Structure formats: C-alpha cells, structure tokens
Amino acid sequence: MSESKDFVPHPQEDAAAEAAETPPASGFASLGLSEPILKALEEKGYLNPTPIQEQAIPTVLMGRDVLGCAQTGTGKTASFTLPMLDILSGSRARARMPRSLILEPTRELALQVAENFVQYGKHLKLNHALLIGGESMGEQRDVLTRGVDVLIATPGRLIDIFERGGLLLSDVRVLVIDEADRMLDMGFIPDIERIVSLLPTMRQTLFFSATMAPEIRRLADAFLSNPKQITVSRPATVATTITEGLSLVATHDKREALRRLIRTEDVQNALVFCNRKRDVDILCKSLTRHKFSAGMLHGDMPQSARFATLERFKAGEIRLLVCSDVAARGIDIGGLSHVFNFDVPHHAEDYVHRIGRTGRAGMQGRALTLATPADRAAVDAIELLIGHPIPRLAVDGLDPVEWEEAESRGRRRGGKPAAKAAPPAKKAPKPAARAETPPAAEEQPVPRRSREPGNRRGGREDAGPREPVVGFGDDIPAFMQIRRRARPAAGPDTDGQDGKDQNEDTEIAA
C-alpha cells in the first residue's frame, strides 16, 4: 500500500504536469487580444502577426505611447486598430464626443482604416464615423450626434465640422497620427498641431511614419510622452515578399511593352502607376482599346467616381487599375498580385510606396517597372535607396535597349534616328513675305548681288528699268536700298526724294 501511495500524484504536481503539456499561446493569441477579436482574425485567415504587430499590440494594450517607424505593407494599420478595439470595448461613447481619433492624410487611407474596424470588430458592439471630404457634411454630423467610439478623419474636414459646432474633442482618450511623413508632404502639420491642442493632455498617442525626418522627430517629441519606439526595418526598404523587375525599352515601345508583360505574367489584379494624371487617362483608354479590363483613379476625378472605381476593382470587376501617386499609399487590396510602374517615379521613396501595395500579409507579389534611357538617373536613385540593383527583365518580342543608347532611339520605331529638318529648307520658300515686313530688311545685310541692275533683294526682278539717282550713277549703294525698304508703304517722302523713288519703295513693300 505504501508503494501505491508513492505513485499517487499530488494535486499541485497534477496542475504543473498539465501546464507543461499545454503549449504556450502562439500567434495573435499570445499578444493579449480578446476572444472576439481573435475570432475575427481567424475568420479572415490571419494566424501570425507581423513584426510591428508583435511589438506594438502589447504596448498599446498597456496604455503606453508608441512611436512606430515602418514601411508600407508591414501590417501597421492592424497594429493600432486591433488593440484599440479591445481598449474601447468596455464602454460607450456620448453624443458628439468620440472616444478615439485617427487622423489620416487622404480619403483613401481613411476608408481603408474604417474597413479594418468593420472587419476586426464584427463581434464587438462598437461604431465608427468617417469624416472625409467629398461626402455630405450633414450626414456626417448626424452620425456624430448618435455617438461614435472611433472617429476616422482627414484634418481639413475635422476642423471644418469642429468649427461648425458639430464635434467635441474633450473625451478623446486615444489619438492615432498615421502616415506622419505624408502629412508633412501635404502641408497638414499646422492642422495637426491645432487638432492636438484641442485634445485632453491625458491621452494615449500612437504616432506612425514611414520615415523619420528631423521635422517628423520634432512633432513626435511634442506629441508623445515617454513613447516606446518601434522600428521593424530601416526606412524605404522593399519587403522580401516582393519580386522586382525592370525592363529597359524605347520610349515609343512603352505601351506595347506593358501589354506584353500583362499577357505573359499571371496577373490576377494589378495597379499601374503613372507620374501624371493626364497620362493616367491616356493609358487607361489605350488599355481599354486593346480589350483589357481597366479603370483609372487620380485626384481630379469626382469623389463619387473614385469610390465607385475602387469598389469595382476590389470586387474583381476591374482587373487593372491605372492610377497616379494619390493612390500609392491609399489602397490595400488583399492578394494584389502585381504592381506595374509605367513611369519611373520622380522620387525614389515613391517607388517603395508604390510597390508596397503588393506582397502584403506574407503573400508573394511582383513589381515590374518600365524605364527608358532618359530614366537612368531616377533608376540609379531608387537602387541607391533600396540598397540593391533591380533585376533586369527582357520583354519578349521587343528589341533590347541599353542605357548608353541615345534618347533618339526611342523617338522612332526600329531604332532609326529621327530626321531633322534643315533650317534653310524652312526659311527659303518665302522671299516675298520678308520683303513685306520692313523690320526684317533692317536686321539682315543686303547681298552684294542686289546691287546689280534689275535685281532686288531675294532675286525679285523689276518690271522695267530703274531711274538713276543723281550723284551716284546707276550703282545704288546698299545703305540707300536699306533706307528705302525700311520706309512705310504709304505717306510723304520725308527724305525729299522725288515721286519715282517713293513709288519704287511702295512697289517693294507691296
């Protein structure tokens, strides 16, 4: 019996054994998120957090300020939306007094953040409001009157509604400033400083930026209190999930090269970036003429048209979305397979932001760029920024082009240099027109052959013999001819010449 007692486990040993057998929490469950949020993440198919989510979420749940430096496409939005849902789930908001505020530089980014709250908070009873331009201000004020837990806004519209008395910011407990470097580029910093001055001093502030320029650092020091700084990678690096490629083509071959790449690549959906809004429209029409499913998105479009196009693209009705850089940081499409740079961006940082639309959430993506010999300096700047050369990619069926080739190679098909018209060919055919304009005669010396009898400047023959000029004989000096030609066609003979000389000047002028 004593031996059998030795084999009976103690209750505390039992619990320790069970704990040892139970594997530690992993994935999002290890970050301290609540069950409703974990369930929503599981339904979305997200199992493991990205590096910035892994570091930021526990810090935000602790109530500490965060200074996050992360490139686009690293899951930054979820790193603050997920813990905010947990923080706000315990109570409700009052009318016109939001409990949290998220500031975004563009309407597209604000819409994207709102979608995150809808998806991740589907099992929580929280609501949000969206204050962006291009929408009815009356409807937005009505939503605020009912009370919102999360207010997502662009700075201009937020200040507009605040000044009209439709909003109180005294109850904001969590402030998020997203894409701070973009705010700086767009001139929103004075608006941001004013908005922050209206908020309670006792609040939690989350500050995110893709770069940390000195001005951004100054703002962070002013807005944050003892923040935890989180940097997941050096600024302006390309995610390892993105496969890059660069095709060097002649200027006239760019559209054909894009069409060939789209046909040869396994493109499910793609963004096609142009540098100018005018080129967005031209390229979209060109792709449509060649039977591609394409739409366009740029800043000059009405807001309703932009929303409608974006929704069609997300729904899969449009396969290619041709856009300007206004959408470079504002579109987050799950499973975006490709990004095409039809134009090499003027700023190297924009290259990283553009191609960061693909290869997100651990998925693979391809980013292909079309360049001409004139783009060499821009490509060199991009490769210097990202720290590696972009692999070269040949386009099937198109002649290869080298950096060293003259830009004129891209002006005509077949690589033939463009023919230049000789300047004399354009000026020679109109001698009469020059004779009709007196100032032109003063600007150019008269050829010697014009002194020959019966020959006028430009080779025009007289109708009859000339009358001699007293004192000079038949050979009229050049300076005399210039003065007569410069004289107006009609009017008195101010030099005291006889009627024949005056009539002769009139004939030349005619």
KELOGU-536746 format. One line per 3 residues: their letters; for each residue z, y, x of C-alpha. Coordinates in steps of 0.1 Angstrom, whole numbers. Each point is the difference from the previous one (the first is absolute). Layout:
BEGIN
a) Z,Y,X ~ ...
***
This chain:
BEGIN
mse) 0,0,0 ~ 8,23,28 ~ -35,-5,15
skd) -16,8,-34 ~ 20,32,-2 ~ -15,10,33
fvp) -35,-1,-15 ~ 8,22,-30 ~ -14,35,8
hpq) 22,30,-4 ~ -12,25,-27 ~ -5,27,27
eda) -20,-23,21 ~ -21,-9,-30 ~ -9,37,-6
aae) -8,4,37 ~ -22,-30,0 ~ -19,13,-31
aae) -4,34,17 ~ -13,-17,31 ~ -25,-19,-20
tpp) -12,30,-20 ~ -27,19,19 ~ 5,37,5
asg) -18,24,-23 ~ -35,9,12 ~ -28,23,-9
fas) 9,28,-24 ~ 31,-18,-12 ~ 16,7,34
lgl) -3,37,-4 ~ 25,4,-29 ~ -24,7,-28
sep) 11,-10,-36 ~ -14,-29,-19 ~ -23,19,-24
ilk) -18,16,30 ~ -2,-33,19 ~ -15,-16,-31
ale) -27,28,-3 ~ -8,-5,37 ~ -4,-37,-4
ekg) -23,5,-30 ~ -21,23,22 ~ -2,-27,26
yln) 19,20,27 ~ 24,-23,19 ~ 7,17,33
ptp) 7,36,8 ~ -20,21,25 ~ 19,13,31
iqe) 6,34,-15 ~ 12,-15,-33 ~ 23,-23,19
qai) 17,29,18 ~ -2,27,-27 ~ 11,-18,-32
ptv) 36,-10,12 ~ 5,36,14 ~ -11,16,-33
lmg) 23,-23,-20 ~ 28,12,22 ~ -6,36,-11
rdv) -10,12,35 ~ -28,24,7 ~ -32,-14,16
lgc) -26,15,23 ~ -29,-24,0 ~ -31,1,23
aqt) -25,-25,-12 ~ -38,-2,-1 ~ -17,-4,-33
gtg) -3,-36,-13 ~ 34,-12,13 ~ 16,-2,-35
kta) 18,33,3 ~ -1,8,-37 ~ 19,-32,-9
sft) 26,8,26 ~ 13,28,-21 ~ -10,-9,-35
lpm) 17,-34,0 ~ 35,12,11 ~ -3,31,-23
ldi) -4,-23,-30 ~ 32,-18,9 ~ 19,33,5
lsg) -12,15,-33 ~ 5,-31,-21 ~ 37,7,-7
sra) -3,31,-22 ~ -24,21,-20 ~ -15,35,4
rar) 6,30,-22 ~ -27,23,-16 ~ -19,21,26
mpr) 22,-12,28 ~ -16,-28,20 ~ 22,-21,22
sli) -24,-4,29 ~ -30,19,13 ~ -30,-13,19
lep) -24,26,15 ~ -36,-10,8 ~ -28,21,15
tre) -28,-12,-23 ~ -4,-11,-36 ~ -14,-34,12
lal) 31,-7,20 ~ 23,10,-29 ~ -19,-24,-23
qva) 4,-28,25 ~ 37,5,3 ~ 3,1,-38
enf) -18,-34,-1 ~ 25,-14,24 ~ 29,10,-23
vqy) -17,-16,-30 ~ -7,-33,19 ~ 33,-4,18
gkh) 22,14,-28 ~ -15,-20,-28 ~ 33,-19,-6
lkl) 21,32,1 ~ 5,26,-27 ~ -10,30,21
nha) -27,26,-7 ~ -20,24,21 ~ -20,32,-4
lli) -31,12,18 ~ -5,37,7 ~ -35,5,14
gge) -28,24,-4 ~ -29,-7,-24 ~ 23,-13,-28
smg) 15,17,-30 ~ 30,20,9 ~ 13,-2,-35
eqr) 0,-38,0 ~ 18,0,34 ~ 27,23,-13
dvl) 5,-22,-31 ~ 6,-30,23 ~ 25,19,20
trg) 19,11,-32 ~ 6,-37,-8 ~ 16,-5,34
vdv) -15,-18,31 ~ 16,-21,27 ~ -27,5,25
lia) -21,32,3 ~ -32,-4,21 ~ -17,33,6
tpg) -24,21,21 ~ 17,32,13 ~ -22,25,-19
rli) 4,-14,-35 ~ 37,-6,6 ~ 6,37,8
dif) -22,10,-30 ~ 21,-19,-25 ~ 32,10,16
erg) -9,37,-3 ~ -8,-5,-37 ~ 35,-14,-6
gll) -11,-35,-7 ~ 19,-16,28 ~ 35,0,16
lsd) 5,-15,35 ~ 38,2,1 ~ 5,-37,-7
vrv) -24,-14,27 ~ 19,-25,21 ~ -29,-16,20
lvi) -29,20,15 ~ -31,-15,16 ~ -24,20,20
dea) -30,-22,6 ~ -30,6,23 ~ 17,30,16
drm) -28,5,26 ~ -25,1,-29 ~ 22,27,-17
ldm) -1,20,32 ~ -38,-3,2 ~ -4,11,-36
gfi) 23,31,3 ~ 27,-14,-23 ~ 29,6,24
pdi) 12,33,-15 ~ -1,-16,-35 ~ 20,-30,14
eri) 26,24,15 ~ 4,18,-33 ~ 4,-32,-20
vsl) 26,-14,24 ~ 20,33,-3 ~ 3,-7,-38
lpt) 15,-35,5 ~ 37,-9,4 ~ 12,-1,36
mrq) 17,-33,-7 ~ -30,-23,-3 ~ -18,-28,18
tlf) -33,10,17 ~ -27,-24,11 ~ -27,16,22
fsa) -32,-18,10 ~ -29,10,22 ~ -28,-17,19
tma) 5,24,29 ~ 29,19,15 ~ -14,34,11
pei) 25,27,10 ~ -3,17,-34 ~ 7,-33,-18
rrl) 30,-6,22 ~ 13,35,-8 ~ -2,-7,-37
ada) 17,-34,4 ~ 29,17,18 ~ 3,26,-27
fls) -1,-25,-30 ~ 18,-30,13 ~ 36,-8,8
npk) 7,-25,27 ~ -30,-21,-9 ~ -10,-34,13
qit) -33,3,18 ~ -24,-29,-7 ~ -32,-3,20
vsr) -19,-32,-5 ~ -29,8,23 ~ -13,28,21
pat) -18,26,-21 ~ -38,-5,-7 ~ -3,-37,9
vat) -22,-24,-19 ~ 16,-29,-18 ~ -6,-34,16
tit) -13,-13,-34 ~ -31,23,3 ~ -31,-12,18
egl) -20,30,12 ~ -37,4,9 ~ -23,29,10
slv) -37,0,-5 ~ -20,26,20 ~ -32,8,-19
ath) -26,28,-1 ~ 7,28,-25 ~ -28,-9,-23
dkr) 11,-36,-2 ~ 36,6,-12 ~ -6,-7,-37
eal) -21,-31,8 ~ 27,-12,24 ~ 27,4,-26
rrl) -20,-19,-26 ~ -6,-28,25 ~ 37,-2,10
irt) 10,-2,-37 ~ -24,-28,-6 ~ 9,-20,31
edv) 38,5,-3 ~ 21,-19,-26 ~ 9,33,-18
qna) 22,-5,-31 ~ 8,37,-3 ~ -3,29,25
lvf) 6,36,6 ~ -28,19,16 ~ 10,33,17
cnr) -21,31,6 ~ 11,32,17 ~ -15,24,-26
krd) 2,0,-37 ~ -37,7,-3 ~ -8,-32,20
vdi) 23,-20,-23 ~ -22,9,-30 ~ -33,-7,20
lck) 12,-33,13 ~ 13,-12,-33 ~ -33,7,-17
slt) -19,-17,28 ~ 22,-32,-3 ~ -5,0,-38
rhk) -38,3,4 ~ 1,-31,22 ~ 19,-20,-27
fsa) 35,2,15 ~ 30,4,-23 ~ 13,33,12
gml) 21,30,-11 ~ 12,31,17 ~ 32,19,5
hgd) 5,34,15 ~ 21,32,-5 ~ -26,20,-20
mpq) -1,-26,-28 ~ 20,8,-32 ~ 33,-18,-1
sar) -9,-21,-30 ~ -31,-12,17 ~ 19,-9,32
fat) 26,-20,-20 ~ -27,-18,-20 ~ -20,-9,32
ler) 32,-12,18 ~ 10,-22,-30 ~ -35,-16,-1
fka) 2,-7,37 ~ 34,-16,-4 ~ -12,-21,-29
gei) -29,-13,20 ~ -27,17,-21 ~ -11,19,32
rll) -4,-18,32 ~ -5,29,24 ~ 18,33,-2
vcs) -16,28,21 ~ 27,26,7 ~ 10,29,22
dva) 32,3,19 ~ 19,12,-31 ~ 4,-37,-8
arg) 7,-12,35 ~ 38,-1,-6 ~ 0,-2,-38
idi) -15,-33,-8 ~ 18,-33,2 ~ -21,-29,-13
ggl) 14,-34,3 ~ -23,-23,19 ~ -25,27,11
shv) -23,-20,22 ~ -19,27,19 ~ -1,36,10
fnf) -32,16,12 ~ -2,32,19 ~ -34,13,-8
dvp) 9,31,21 ~ 22,-1,31 ~ 30,22,-10
hha) 4,34,17 ~ 37,-6,8 ~ 10,-32,17
edy) 32,-4,-22 ~ -22,-1,-31 ~ -16,-32,13
vhr) 34,-18,0 ~ 8,13,-35 ~ -34,-10,-14
igr) -1,-36,13 ~ 37,-4,-9 ~ -11,-5,-36
tgr) -10,-36,9 ~ 20,-27,17 ~ 32,8,-20
agm) 30,-22,-9 ~ -9,-25,26 ~ -36,-6,-13
qgr) -31,1,22 ~ -24,29,-2 ~ -31,13,18
alt) -8,36,10 ~ -35,8,11 ~ -13,33,13
lat) -35,14,3 ~ -6,23,29 ~ -30,19,14
pad) -5,12,36 ~ 14,34,-11 ~ 34,-16,-9
raa) 8,-11,35 ~ 28,26,6 ~ 16,-8,-34
vda) 0,-37,7 ~ 15,5,35 ~ 28,20,-16
iel) 7,-28,-25 ~ 1,-27,27 ~ 23,22,21
lig) 24,4,-30 ~ 1,-37,-11 ~ 2,-12,36
hpi) -29,-24,0 ~ -38,0,-3 ~ -16,-7,-34
prl) -20,-32,3 ~ -38,6,-3 ~ -18,-16,-29
avd) -38,-4,-1 ~ -17,5,-34 ~ -26,-27,-7
gld) -36,13,-1 ~ 7,34,15 ~ -9,10,36
pve) 30,4,23 ~ 9,35,10 ~ 19,11,31
wee) 23,30,5 ~ -22,13,28 ~ -31,3,-22
aes) -10,34,-12 ~ 10,11,-34 ~ -37,5,-8
rgr) -2,-38,-2 ~ 18,2,-33 ~ -24,26,-15
rrg) -31,-22,-4 ~ -5,-36,-9 ~ -10,-24,28
gkp) 18,21,26 ~ -29,24,6 ~ 10,35,10
aak) -5,26,-26 ~ -31,21,5 ~ 7,37,7
aap) -25,26,-12 ~ -12,23,27 ~ 10,36,-6
pak) -35,15,5 ~ -14,-22,-28 ~ 23,17,-25
kap) -6,36,12 ~ -37,1,8 ~ -17,-4,-35
kpa) 12,34,-14 ~ -15,29,21 ~ -6,21,-31
ara) 36,-3,-11 ~ 12,14,34 ~ -25,29,-3
etp) 14,8,-35 ~ 35,5,14 ~ 2,31,22
paa) 33,-9,17 ~ -14,-33,14 ~ -26,20,19
eeq) 26,20,17 ~ 20,-31,11 ~ -29,-16,19
pvp) -23,15,26 ~ -37,2,-8 ~ -22,-24,20
rrs) -25,15,24 ~ -29,-14,-19 ~ 8,23,-29
rep) -13,28,21 ~ -36,-13,-2 ~ -22,18,-24
gnr) -2,-15,-35 ~ 31,-23,6 ~ 33,6,-18
rgg) 33,-17,7 ~ -1,-36,-10 ~ -37,-2,3
red) -10,19,-31 ~ -35,16,2 ~ -7,35,-13
agp) -25,6,-28 ~ -18,26,20 ~ 1,20,33
rep) 31,20,9 ~ 0,38,3 ~ 9,10,36
vvg) 33,19,7 ~ -5,33,18 ~ 14,-1,36
fgd) 2,-38,4 ~ -35,-12,-5 ~ -7,-33,-18
dip) 28,-19,17 ~ 30,8,-22 ~ 34,-5,19
afm) 23,-26,-13 ~ 28,24,-8 ~ -23,19,-23
qir) -8,-31,-19 ~ 36,-9,-4 ~ 9,34,-14
rra) -28,-1,-25 ~ 9,-34,-13 ~ 36,9,-4
rpa) -10,29,-22 ~ 5,-6,-38 ~ -31,-9,-20
agp) 1,32,-21 ~ 11,35,6 ~ -9,31,20
dtd) -13,-3,36 ~ 32,12,17 ~ -16,-2,35
gqd) -28,24,-9 ~ -28,-26,2 ~ -31,4,-20
gkd) -8,-18,-32 ~ -18,-28,16 ~ 30,-10,21
qne) 22,1,-30 ~ -24,-22,-20 ~ -2,-24,30
dte) 38,-4,0 ~ -1,-7,-37 ~ -27,-26,4
iaa) 21,-18,27 ~ 31,1,-22 ~ -19,-15,-29
***
